[in-house]
C-alpha cells in the first residue's frame, strides 16, 4: 500500500486552484482502483498461505497471487506517478526508486506470461501454449 498511501496523502494535501487535487475524479479514481486491486491481491495471498500452511495444493492460488500482486503494484506505482506529476521523479519524494522496483515484479522471479501459461494449462485445462 506504499504507493496508495503516498498518493492519497499527497492528493489530499496538494492544492491547485484552491482545492486539493484529490477532489478531482481523474486523480482520485486511479488511486482508489489501485487500492482495491492491492487489497484483492492480499486476499489471494492469504488464501494461498492458508492452503500452504494446511499442506494442501496451492499452486493455482500462489500463481494467481503473484500475478495479481505484481499487476496491482505496477498500477499503484503508475497512479502515484500520475498523482505526483514531475515530483514523482524527484528523489526527495521517495517514489522513483520504488517505481522502478515495482516494474521488476512483472518479470521476476517468474514472468507474468509464465503465470498466465500455467493458469491456462493447469487450471483451465487448455493446451500448452509454448
Protein Blocks (a to p, Z undefined) as FASTA:
>chain_A
ZZmmmmmmmmmmmcgehiafklpmklmmmmmmmmmmmmmmmmmmmmmmmmmmnopafklm
mmmmmmmmmmmmmmmmmmmmmmnmmmlmpmklommmmmmmmmmmmmpcbdfklmmmmmmm
mmnopacfZZ
